[in-house]
Amino acid sequence: MSMDGGKMNLDKLLKPRSLAVVGVSDKKGFGSSAGAHAIESAIPDDKLFFVHPKRDEVLGKKCLKSIADIPEAVDCIVLCTPANTIVGLLEE
């Protein structure tokens, strides 16, 4: 988030042009809900990335195996993984 004239610019958080959902799932829960809402959002399909290390596809969308596999910088990443994985994902 950048500072603009002393004010924080939250556009990348509130209106991301690209998004990655890490830990997306088709099982009921946060990972599934985040994935479904991301698909329904205004974010273009080619700017929406699903990441899951063990799945090839979730909710009809191809999954990448890791954050490092995302082919471009994204505005926002949603982490839908267990608490004990968050630090490692943030470091990645």
C-alpha positions in Angstrom: 0.0 0.0 0.0 1.5 3.3 -1.0 1.3 6.6 0.6 -0.2 9.4 -1.5 0.3 12.9 -0.1 0.6 11.5 3.4 -2.6 9.4 3.0 -2.4 5.6 2.7 -3.7 4.3 -0.7 -5.8 1.2 0.0 -6.9 0.6 -3.7 -4.8 -2.6 -4.1 -6.5 -4.1 -1.0 -10.1 -2.8 -1.6 -10.1 -2.8 -5.4 -7.4 -5.3 -6.5 -6.8 -5.6 -10.2 -5.2 -9.0 -9.6 -5.6 -11.6 -6.9 -4.2 -14.9 -5.7 -6.1 -17.2 -3.4 -3.7 -19.5 -1.6 -5.2 -22.7 -0.1 -8.3 -22.5 -2.2 -10.5 -25.5 -1.8 -13.7 -27.1 -3.0 -14.5 -28.3 0.6 -16.9 -26.1 2.6 -15.1 -23.4 4.4 -13.1 -20.2 4.0 -10.9 -21.6 1.1 -14.0 -22.5 -0.9 -15.8 -19.3 -0.1 -12.8 -17.1 -1.0 -12.4 -19.0 -4.3 -16.0 -18.7 -5.3 -16.2 -15.0 -4.5 -13.0 -14.4 -6.4 -14.4 -16.1 -9.5 -17.6 -14.0 -9.1 -15.6 -10.7 -8.7 -14.7 -8.2 -11.4 -11.1 -9.5 -11.5 -10.4 -10.8 -15.0 -9.7 -14.6 -15.2 -6.1 -14.0 -16.4 -5.4 -11.9 -13.3 -6.9 -14.4 -10.8 -4.6 -17.2 -9.5 -5.5 -20.2 -7.4 -2.7 -21.8 -5.4 -2.9 -25.3 -3.9 0.1 -27.6 -3.6 -1.9 -30.8 -4.0 -4.6 -29.9 -6.5 -4.5 -29.4 -10.2 -7.9 -27.6 -10.3 -10.4 -26.2 -7.9 -13.9 -24.8 -8.8 -13.0 -25.3 -12.4 -9.9 -23.1 -12.3 -6.3 -24.4 -12.7 -4.2 -24.3 -9.5 -0.5 -23.3 -9.3 1.6 -25.3 -6.8 3.1 -22.4 -4.9 3.2 -18.6 -4.6 6.5 -18.7 -6.5 4.6 -20.1 -9.5 2.4 -17.0 -9.9 3.7 -15.5 -13.2 3.4 -11.9 -12.1 3.1 -9.6 -9.1 -0.4 -9.5 -7.8 -2.2 -6.7 -5.9 -3.6 -8.9 -3.2 -3.1 -12.4 -1.8 -5.7 -14.2 0.3 -4.2 -16.9 2.6 -6.7 -19.7 3.3 -4.4 -22.0 5.1 -3.8 -23.3 8.6 -2.2 -20.8 11.0 1.0 -22.8 11.2 1.7 -22.2 7.5 1.2 -18.4 7.4 4.8 -17.4 8.4 6.3 -19.6 5.7 3.9 -18.3 3.1 4.6 -14.7 4.1 8.3 -15.4 3.7 7.7 -16.9 0.3 
